[in-house]
Structures are given as structure tokens and as C-alpha cells.
Amino acid sequence: MNLYLLKVLPLCILAGATLAAGQAQNAPPAVAKPLLTRSLPDLPGKEAVMLTVEYPPGGASAAHRHEANTFVYMLEGSVVMQVRGGQEVTLKPGDTFYESPTDVHSVSRNASATQPAKFLVVFIKDQGKPGTIAVSHSQ
């Protein structure tokens, strides 16, 4: 019986990880609305970008990263976020979240299947570089 569990348990874990990745890919996507982009004269080659992100009920994003210092302020609803190697957290209005330029944002989803969620994002990044880059779960 124990030998059976040793063979089946890794397959169950892999199936769960695959299902979670598939759920993010099949979930309604987030909608980003740019608000402001400004060069930062005191930081040559850098810019600040401000936008809102709205998740519909049940919405989620696939794994991604930002080559930026990323600051999040929760406005409405609640979202679940996690960077690879960190703790999963649920943000509610007034909560904040930070991602470094090297973090992989492995979990980003609306905590509710019935209510939308909205948050404000501020990136401090290199001018001309994209704000978000998709990554595979193996990266």
C-alpha cells in the first residue's frame, strides 16, 4: 500500500499544479487601464507608470513578472497574490503588495467568484521596456 502511495502521490501533485495553471489560463482575464506615464528626471532612463487592474469575478492571470519595482494598492474587492517562494496573501481594500524586478508573480487571481476586484499599480521601470512579461511555471 505504501509503495502505491509513493507512486501515485507525485502524479496527484503534478496534476494539481497543472490544473491550477490551466485554471488561470481559462479564467476571465484582467483588464489594465493606463492612467499615467512619466519620465523620472532624477533617475535617468527610468519612468513611473500608474495603472488600474480590474479582475472580473473568477478572473486570474497566468504567471508573469515585471522588470520593475511594482507597488500595488487594493481599491475594491479582494485578490490572492503570491510571488514565487513567498507566502500566498489575500489583499482587501487598503492593503498593499510589493514585487521586486526579479520576482515571478506566480499567483494573481480574484478571491471571489461573484464580485469584481480592482487595484492600483505603480511601476518604476526602465523606459521603453514592457511592464509585464509572461513566464512559464518552470522559469
N, C-alpha and C positions, 0 to 999 in steps of 0.2 A: 504494500500500500504506500509506504513512504517513497519508494522508488518511482511509483506512478506520479505522486505529487511533485517530485523533483523534475520529472519530465514535462508535466502539464503546467506548473506554475509559471515558468518563464514564457510559455506561449500565451497564457492569460494576461500577463503583464504587457507583453508586446501588443496583443490585441487591444487592450485598454488604451495604450498610448496611441495606436493607430486610429482608434475610434475617436479619441479626443482631437487629434489633428484633423480628421475628417469632419468633425462637428464644426470646427472653426471655419473650414473651407466652405461648408454648406450653410452656415449661418448667414442671416442678412448682414450685409457689410456696413461698416461705419461710414459716416459722411463727414468729411472735413471741410470746414468753411474758413478760408484765409481771411484774416482781419487786418494784419499789418506786417510789413517787412521793412526793416530799417538797417542801413549800414551803421556800424559802430566805430566812429572815428577814433576813439581811444583804444580800439582793438583792431588794428589794420588787418583786412582780409576776413573779418568776421561780420556776421549780421544777426539780428534778432528777428525771429518770425513768431507771430502770435496767430493762433487759430482756435476755433472750437471744433470739437469732435462730438458727434451725436451717434449713439448706438440705438437702433430700434429695439423693441422687445426681442430678446433672444439673440441679439446681434453679437458678433465676435470678429476678431481679426486674427489672421494667421501669424505665426511667429515672424518677428521683424526686428530691426534695430534702427537706431538713429545715430548718425555720426555727429552727435550734438549733445550738449548738456541740455537735458529735457526736464522741464518743470511742469507739473500737472496740478490743476486746482479743480476739484469736483464742484459742479454747479447744481445739477439735478439728478435724481435717481441714484443708482449705485452701480459700480463696476468692480470686477475682480481683476487684479493685476498681479503680475509676477515677473521678475527678471530671473534669468537662468541662474540657479544657485542660491536664490533668495527665497523668502517666505511668500506664499500667496497672501494677498491682503484684499479686503473689501473696502472700497472707498465710498463714503457718503458725502453729501453736500458739506463743504467747508474743509474736507480732508485734502492733503497734498501727497504727491508722489514724485520721486526723482529717478531719472535714468542717466547714467554716465554715457559718454560716447562709445564705450566698449561693451555696454550691457546688451544682451539679447532679450527682447521683450517676448517671453515665451507664452504668457497668458495675458489676454486682454479681451474681456467679454462683459456684456451686460449681466448683472447679477439677477435680473428679473426677466421672466418670460412674458410679462404683461405690461411693464412700464418702460418708457424710453429713459435713456441716460445721456447726460451732456457734461462735458468738462472743457476747461480752457487749457491750452498747451502753449508754452513758450519755449522755443528752441534758441540756443546760442550756438551757431554753427559757422562753418566755412562758407563764404559767399559762393554761390553758384552750384553747390553740392545739393543733392536731393535731401529732403528732410527725413524720408523713410526708405529703408531698403529691406526687401523680403529676404528671409533666410530659411533654409531647410532646418528640420529638427536636429539634423546631425551636425550642423555648423556651430 
